[in-house]
Amino acid sequence: MNFRPILFINGLLITILGASMLIPMFTDFYYGHDDWKVFALCIMFTVFFGGILTISNHSRDPFQLNVRQGFLITATSWLSISIFGSIPFWFSALDLSFTDSAFEAISGITTTGSTIIVGLDNAPPGILIWRALLQWLGGIGIIVMALSILPLLKVGGMQLFKTESSENEKALPRARDLAIMICFIYLALTAFCFVAYRIVGMGVFDAIAHSMTTIATGGFSTRDDSMGAFAGTGADLVAILFILISALPFVLYLKAIKGKAQPLLKDSQVRVFFGFIAVITLFSSFHLSSVLDIPLLDSIRLSLFSVVTIITGTGFTNADFSGWSAILTVVFFFMMFVGGCAGSTTCSIKIFRYQILFSTIKHQIKRLTHPNGVFITRYNGQAVSDDVPLSVIGFVCLYLLSFAAIALCLLLTGLDITTSLSGAATSISNVGPGLGDIIGPTGTFQPLSNTAKWILSIGMLLGRLELFTLFVLFSPRFWR
């Protein structure tokens, strides 16, 4: 295997990451915080290391990349960015351990939103921007990966979403043009979100940070109370709107720009996504209003915000939903396994896989009563190849097995069952807050042991990279 393309791309991404540290450096310098010196040193080290990898592995001839290299590039790039992204946390005024720094960086770049930082209200401004920037960069990476790499690698049924640039299965698709268009849309949405937050009264600094983490559906906040700190301003409604926008397939936005807006309205994945949110919100609102005597409009607002942020894996909170009632706690726990649309910044199993799975189950039942019948699995009105249902079933089974393994490992560290189950779910689904008193909406992951934090960090990377992208590297046949 030729490792030069892998090292070159990793070096290029590390260099870009180092250059992006200029933003938090200038932020700290502007606010007069000494951490700007930390970022300056981190920039020199990161750019130097990334530059060496880039220059030493550069080739005048275009790289010819194959599927195996695609798996390695995907896995190693997220790992390397996580490692270098943790360095500013490690040496900042927060005085975090390496474990805590790595956890925060992995949570950021995977857009999970789980945090170990206590006292965000008084944290260095550069660190707050760096957390938001990591999630913002992670959001771009997730979309590019979902639209250009995963379809070729056929991970969990993602071959359904091949674009014009990913039809050649002998080489990885050229992601450059696709990435440029995605960045344009992503930047535009971030700018609109910033303006909307400013209109409802959010300060410039908070609006910049929250616009980045909203579009990335990451959920890192600049406040300990998250969106609850802006109660009564309308910030939660802005968050709901732009989270929903970010949870839709970005490939449909590309088509809309080209004058084809109908797919965005007719896509079955989009319709099911909004329908599911509507049903769960109505149920939750009715429960809050009738059982807990919360005014109807307030219950709708609280329910919609919580439902949207949990399903999409955005870690924002505006209330302690884990304390509302036992039945809602169970509902919200299972919502962690839903996710948004494929090709968006969201996480978890995702809507389209449930559609394929239920269609496959329906056809299996029909075959029992009509053995000679021919039943074709369809998605968006189009017949799908036989390998797609198999890929989806394999992904869902591995997902549930991985969740169970993570939960068991957390139990063995001494955590209670609620924290272990919700911690496993929130890590592999990249949701953010868990349930219970420790890692719930009002808590942090700081009290957990280092072992538990590393287990959760592995879970976050597994979930973000769609499981198979990492597991395949442990197969001996992959290296032959």
N, C-alpha and C positions, 0 to 999 in steps of 0.2 A: 504494500500500500504506500502511495506517495503522500507523505505527511506535510509536504511543503504548503499546499493550499490551505490545509487546516491551520497550520501555524501562522500563515500570512493573514488569514481572515481573523483569527484570534488577536493577532498583534494590531490589526487595523481597528478592531472594536475596542481593545484596551486603550489605544491612543485616543480614540474618540471619547471614551469615558474620562480619560485624564484631562482632555481639553474642556469637557463639560464641567469639571471642577472649578473652572474660572468663575462660574456663576455664583456658587456659594462663597468663594474666596472674596469676590467683590462685595457680596452681601455683608459678610462679616466686617470687611474694611469700612463699608459705608456706615454701619451701625457702631463702629468703634470697638468691635470684639476681637480679642487677640487670636482667636481661632483662624483668622485669615492666614496666619503664618503656617498653621498646620496644613491647610489646604494648599498653600504654595509649595510646601515640601512634598505633599502627596502628588501634586501635579507633575513635579519634576521626576519623581520616582516612577509614576505610572506611565507618563509619556515616554520616558527613557526606555523602560522595559518593553512597552508596546512598539516603540519605534525600532528597536533592535530586531524584534520578531518580524516586523513588516519589511524592513530593508533586507534582512538576511534571507528571507524567503520569497522575495519579489521575483517575478519572471516576466520577461518581455512578451512571451507567448501566452495567450489566454489559457487559464487552467481548464483542463477537462475533468470535471468532477463526476464521480459515480455515486451510487446510492449509499455504499458503505461510508464514503467520505462525508456524505450528507448527514448521516447519523452522528458521526464524530464531531462534525462542525457544530451541529445543533447542541449536543451535550456539553462539549468543552467550552463553547462560547459563553453559555449561561453560567457555567462553573467559574470560569476565569473572571467574568464581570462581577460575579458575587464576591469573589475573593478580593479583588482590587477595590470594589465598591465599599468594602467593610473597613478599609484602612483609615479613612477620615473619622469614622466613629471610634475606632480604637485609640486614636491619639488626640481626640477632641477633649474639650474641657469637661465633658460628661464622665470621663474616666471609666469607660466601659471595658470589660474583659474582652478577650478575643472572641469567646463564645457568644457573648451578647452582641458584639459588633457584627459578627458573621450572621447571626440570627436576624438582626435588623436589616442588614443589606440584602439577604436572601428574601426576606419578607417584602422588601421594597421592590427589587427587580422582578420578582414573580407576581407583583401587584396583589399580594395577599392582604397586607394591612395589619397583621398582628405586630404588636410592639412590646418592647421590654423597657422603654424609656418612661420613667416616672417624672412628672413635672414638666410637661411640654410647654406650659405657659411661660416658664422661665428658661427654656432651653436656648442655646446659641442660635441666632437667626440663620447662620450659614448651614447648620446641621438640619434645621427645619426645611430649608429650601433643598438641601441635598437629598433628604428623604423623599420629598415630593418629586424631585428630578429623576431619582432612581425609578420611581413608579411610572413616571411619564415615559422614560426611555424604555422601560419594560413593556409598556403598553404598545409602543411602536413595534418592538421586537416580536411581540406575540402575534400581532396582525400579519406582519411580513412572514413569519414562520408558518402561520395557519394557511396563508394563501399561496405561498410559493414553495415551501419545503415539505410540509406534512402531506399534501396531496400526492406528491411523488413517492414519499416513503410509505404510503398506504397505511397510515397509523389510525386505527380505530374508525375506519370508514371515511376518513378525510379525502379519499380519492374521489368522492362525490363532488368535491369543490375545485376540481382542476380548472385553471384559467388557461387562456390562450398561450401563456408563457410556460406552462407546465405540462404540455402534452407529450414531450419527448422523455420517455422513461429511461433512456440510456445515459442521460446527463441531467444534472440538477438544473432547474429553470433559472433563467437570468432574472434575478430579483431586483436589479437596479432600477429599471423603469417603474416596476410595480411599487418599489419602496418610495420612489420620488413622489408618485401620485398619492400614496397613502400618507406620506409626511405632509403633503399640501393639505389634504382633508383634515388630518389630525391637528395641524397647526391652526387651521381655520376654526375648528370646533373649540379648541382651547381658548382662542381669542374671544369667541362669542360667549363662552362660559365665563371668562374673566369679566367681560362687560356686564353680563347678567348679574354676577355676584356684586359688582360695584353698584349697580342700579338699586339693589335691595339693601345697600348700606354697609357691605363688608369692606374693611380697610384694604388698601392696595396690597400690602404684604400677604394678608390672609387670602385675598382673592387670587393672587398669583399662585400660591401654594395649593389652594383648594381646587382651582381650575385644572391644574395638572393632574391631581390625584382623582378628580371626578371623571375626566375624560379617560383616564387609564383604568377606571373602575377599581382603584386600589384602596382608597379610603384613609390614607395617612392624613392626619389633621395637625394643625398647629396648636390645638387646644386639648387639654385633658378631657374636657366634656364633649369633644368632637363637635358635631353639628348642634348639639344641645347648647353650646356656648353662644349660638346665634339664634336662639329661640325667639320667635315673634318677628323676625326680619324678613321672612320669605326665603331664606337661604336654603331651607329644606326642599322647597318647591323647585328651586333652580337646580338643586342636586338631582332630584327625581327626574326632571326633564332631560338633563344631559347624560345621566347614567343610562336612561332608556335609549337615548340616541347612540351611545357608545356600545350598547349591548346588541345592536343590530349588525348584520353582516356588512363589513366595509366594502366588499366587492359590489354590493348593490348600490352603494354611494358612487363607486366608480362608473357603474352603468348609468346612474342618474345624471352624472356630469356629462356623459356622452349623449344625453337626450332620451334615455330609456328609464323612465321613472316607474313604469308599471310593475316591474319585478319587485320593487320595494313594497308595493301595496298588496301584491298577489302572492308573495312567497309564503308557503305553508308554514315554514319555520317561524316566521314573524307573527303570523296569525295565532299560532298555538302559544307562542311566548306571551303575547299580550292577553290572550284568553286565560291562561293559567294565572297570570298576575291578577287579573280582574276577579277571578273566582276566589283565590286565597285572600285577597284584600277585603272582599265583601264578607267572607266568613269571619275574618279577624275583626273587622269593624263591628259587625253585629255582636260578636262575643264581648268585645270591650265595652260596647254601649249597653248591652242588656245585663251582663254579669258584673262588670266592674263599675257600672254607672258613670262612664266617661261620656261627655256630650258627643252626639253623633258626628258632628263635623270634626271635632278633635280626634275621635277614634278613627275616622277615615284617613285623616292626615297622618296620624301616628302609624296606622297599619300600612298604608301605602308606602311610606318611607322605609319602614322595616322590611316589608316584603320585597321591595325593589332592591334594597342594598344587600339583603341576604341571598336572594336568587342569583343576582349578578356577581356576587362575591366582592362587593364594595364594602369596605370595613367601617364606613361611617355609622355612627349611632346618634340618636337624639333622645333615647329613653332606654331604661333597663328592661328590654322585652323578655328577658329570661325570668323576670319576676311577675309577669302579668298573670299567667295561669298555667297549670300543668299541661292542659291540652294544646295551648298555643306554643308552649316550649317544645312539645313533641312535633308539632307541625313545622315550626321554624327549624328544628333539627333536620328533618327530612328535606326541607327546602334547600339545605346546603348541598344536596346531591343533584340539584336540577341544572343550574347554570343558564347562560344566555344562548345566543345564536353562534354558530360556527363562523369563524372569520371576524369575530369581534374581540374586544379586550377582556371579555368575561372568562369564566373558569368552569370547573366541575364537568359533569358528564355531557351536558349541553342538550338542547331541545331536539336536534335532528336525530340523535342516537335513540332517544325515546321513541320518536316516530318510526324509525326503522325497526326497533325492537318490538313495538306493539304490532306493527304490520306483519312481522315474521311470526309472532305468536298467533295472530289471527289466521294466517295461512296454514300454520301447522294444525290448528283446530279444524280447519276446513278439510285438510287432507285426511284427517281421521274419519270423517263422514263421507268424503268423496275421494277415495284412493286413486282414481284414474283422472281426477281433475288436474288442470294446469293452472297454477296460481303464480302470478308475477308480482314481486315486490316493487312498489313504485314510490318515488319521492318527487314531490312537486309535479306530479303527473307524468313523470318519465320513469321508464323501467330501469332498474338498477341491476348491475351484474351480480352474479351469485356470491362473489367474494365479499361484497359489502356487508350483508347481514352477518356473515361469519366474522368479519373484522369487528363489527359493532358488538356482537355477543362476546367475543374474546376480550374486547376492551372493558366492557361492563363487568365481566367476571373478574378480571385482573384488578379492576378498580376496587371492587368490594373486598377482594382478598387482601389487597394492600391496605385498605382502611382497617380491616380486622387486625392485620399484623401490627400496624402502627398503634392501634388502640391497646392491644395486648402488651406491647413493649412499654407503653406509657403506664399501664397498670402495674407492671413489674418495677417501675421506678418509685412506686408508692403513692401515686395519685389516686384520687377517688374515681369511681366509675363515670360520673357525670363529666368531670374534667377530662378524663381519658377518652371517652367516646366523642365528645364535642371537639376536643383538641385534635384528634385524628381526623375528624370530618372537616374541620376548618382548615387544617394544613393541606390535606390532599385535594380539597376543593378550592383552596386559595380564597377563603371567605374573609378572614380577619378575626373578629371576636368569636369566642366560643360561648359556652353556657356555664352557669355556676358562679360562685363567689370569687373564684381566683381569676379565670380568664374570660369571664362574662363581659357584657358591654361596658360595665363600669370598672373593670379590672385590667390588669396587664399580664404579660407572660414572664415578668421579672421574677416572681417567687419560685418559678420552676427550677429544678436542678439542671446542671449543665447537660447531663445525659438526656433529659427530656427535651431540652432545647435543640440538641443535635438531631434527635429523632424527628422532631417537628420540622426542622430545617430540611432534612432529607425528604419528608413528606411534601413540603412545599415545592421542592424541585421536581419530584416525581409527578405531582399533579400538573404543574405548569408545562412540563415537557411531554405530557400525554402518555406517561408510563412507559410505553414500549420503546421510546427513544432512548431511555436509559437502560431498561432491562435487556435490550438486545445486545448491549455492549458486554454483558456477562455470559453470552453464549459463545462456546468455543468455536462453533462454526462460523461466527462472524469474523474471526481473525484468521481463518484458513484461506 
